[in-house]
Protein backbone atom coordinates (compact mmCIF):
# COMPACT_ATOMS: atom_id res chain seq x y z
CA UNK A 1 0.00 0.00 0.00
CA UNK A 2 2.80 2.44 0.87
CA UNK A 3 4.59 1.64 -2.39
CA UNK A 4 1.43 2.24 -4.43
CA UNK A 5 0.74 5.53 -2.64
CA UNK A 6 4.32 6.71 -3.17
CA UNK A 7 4.23 5.76 -6.88
CA UNK A 8 0.95 7.67 -7.20
CA UNK A 9 2.66 10.82 -5.94
CA UNK A 10 1.61 10.83 -2.28
CA UNK A 11 4.01 12.06 0.35
CA UNK A 12 4.83 9.05 2.51
CA UNK A 13 6.67 8.66 5.80
CA UNK A 14 7.70 5.31 7.29
CA UNK A 15 8.12 5.00 11.05
CA UNK A 16 10.21 1.86 11.53
CA UNK A 17 11.86 0.07 14.46
CA UNK A 18 15.12 -0.38 12.56
CA UNK A 19 16.66 0.44 9.19
CA UNK A 20 16.88 -0.90 6.56
CA UNK A 21 13.23 -1.78 6.20
CA UNK A 22 10.99 -2.74 3.25
CA UNK A 23 8.48 -0.14 4.45
CA UNK A 24 11.16 2.57 4.53
CA UNK A 25 12.20 1.58 1.01
CA UNK A 26 8.62 2.08 -0.20
CA UNK A 27 8.28 5.59 1.24
CA UNK A 28 9.68 9.02 0.37
CA UNK A 29 10.92 9.59 3.92
CA UNK A 30 11.74 7.27 6.79
CA UNK A 31 12.23 7.74 10.49
CA UNK A 32 14.02 5.09 12.53
CA UNK A 33 12.31 5.26 15.93
CA UNK A 34 15.22 3.29 17.45
CA UNK A 35 12.92 0.80 19.17
CA UNK A 36 15.09 -2.12 18.03
CA UNK A 37 13.94 -5.41 16.59
CA UNK A 38 10.79 -7.09 17.91
CA UNK A 39 11.55 -10.30 19.78
CA UNK A 40 7.97 -11.29 20.58
CA UNK A 41 4.55 -11.36 18.95
CA UNK A 42 3.23 -8.59 21.20
CA UNK A 43 4.45 -5.36 19.64
CA UNK A 44 3.81 -2.99 22.55
CA UNK A 45 7.26 -1.42 22.27
CA UNK A 46 6.92 -0.57 18.58
CA UNK A 47 3.31 0.55 18.98
CA UNK A 48 4.11 3.03 21.76
CA UNK A 49 7.27 4.28 20.02
CA UNK A 50 5.38 4.70 16.73
CA UNK A 51 2.72 6.82 18.45
CA UNK A 52 5.35 9.04 20.09
CA UNK A 53 7.35 9.38 16.84
CA UNK A 54 4.18 10.18 14.87
CA UNK A 55 3.26 12.89 17.34
CA UNK A 56 6.78 14.32 17.08
CA UNK A 57 6.43 14.46 13.28
CA UNK A 58 3.06 16.18 13.57
CA UNK A 59 4.51 18.79 15.92
CA UNK A 60 6.98 19.86 13.21
CA UNK A 61 4.28 20.60 10.63
CA UNK A 62 3.29 24.22 10.09
CA UNK A 63 -0.04 25.17 11.59
QUITA-V429083 format. One record per residue. N is the residue number from 1. RES is the residue in three letters. PHI is phi in degrees with one decimal (* if undefined). PSI is psi in radians with two decimals (999 if undefined). Layout:
n=N res=RES phi=PHI psi=PSI
n=N res=RES phi=PHI psi=PSI
//
This chain:
n=1 res=UNK phi=* psi=-0.77
n=2 res=UNK phi=-63.5 psi=-0.71
n=3 res=UNK phi=-62.8 psi=-0.76
n=4 res=UNK phi=-64.6 psi=-0.72
n=5 res=UNK phi=-64.8 psi=-0.75
n=6 res=UNK phi=-64.0 psi=-0.78
n=7 res=UNK phi=-63.8 psi=-0.48
n=8 res=UNK phi=-82.0 psi=-0.05
n=9 res=UNK phi=103.0 psi=0.06
n=10 res=UNK phi=-74.3 psi=2.56
n=11 res=UNK phi=-75.9 psi=2.25
n=12 res=UNK phi=-131.6 psi=2.44
n=13 res=UNK phi=-127.7 psi=2.24
n=14 res=UNK phi=-102.5 psi=2.23
n=15 res=UNK phi=-103.8 psi=1.93
n=16 res=UNK phi=-123.9 psi=2.68
n=17 res=UNK phi=-65.9 psi=-0.72
n=18 res=UNK phi=-144.9 psi=2.77
n=19 res=UNK phi=-117.0 psi=2.57
n=20 res=UNK phi=-74.6 psi=2.84
n=21 res=UNK phi=-150.6 psi=2.44
n=22 res=UNK phi=-59.0 psi=-0.63
n=23 res=UNK phi=-65.7 psi=-0.77
n=24 res=UNK phi=-61.6 psi=-0.66
n=25 res=UNK phi=-64.7 psi=-0.50
n=26 res=UNK phi=-84.8 psi=-0.17
n=27 res=UNK phi=-110.3 psi=2.80
n=28 res=UNK phi=-68.5 psi=-0.65
n=29 res=UNK phi=-132.9 psi=2.61
n=30 res=UNK phi=-137.3 psi=2.61
n=31 res=UNK phi=-131.4 psi=2.00
n=32 res=UNK phi=-80.8 psi=1.98
n=33 res=UNK phi=-82.8 psi=0.05
n=34 res=UNK phi=58.6 psi=0.52
n=35 res=UNK phi=-80.7 psi=-0.27
n=36 res=UNK phi=81.2 psi=2.98
n=37 res=UNK phi=-67.7 psi=2.60
n=38 res=UNK phi=-79.5 psi=2.31
n=39 res=UNK phi=-110.5 psi=0.06
n=40 res=UNK phi=-144.8 psi=2.91
n=41 res=UNK phi=-67.5 psi=-0.73
n=42 res=UNK phi=-67.6 psi=2.14
n=43 res=UNK phi=-106.4 psi=0.72
n=44 res=UNK phi=-58.4 psi=-0.76
n=45 res=UNK phi=-60.1 psi=-0.85
n=46 res=UNK phi=-70.7 psi=-0.59
n=47 res=UNK phi=-62.6 psi=-0.89
n=48 res=UNK phi=-63.5 psi=-0.79
n=49 res=UNK phi=-65.2 psi=-0.60
n=50 res=UNK phi=-66.1 psi=-0.71
n=51 res=UNK phi=-62.0 psi=-0.84
n=52 res=UNK phi=-63.0 psi=-0.78
n=53 res=UNK phi=-64.9 psi=-0.70
n=54 res=UNK phi=-62.3 psi=-0.72
n=55 res=UNK phi=-64.9 psi=-0.66
n=56 res=UNK phi=-63.9 psi=-0.70
n=57 res=UNK phi=-63.3 psi=-0.79
n=58 res=UNK phi=-61.5 psi=-0.61
n=59 res=UNK phi=-66.6 psi=-0.37
n=60 res=UNK phi=-86.7 psi=-0.20
n=61 res=UNK phi=-74.7 psi=2.50
n=62 res=UNK phi=-65.2 psi=2.58
n=63 res=UNK phi=-96.8 psi=999
//
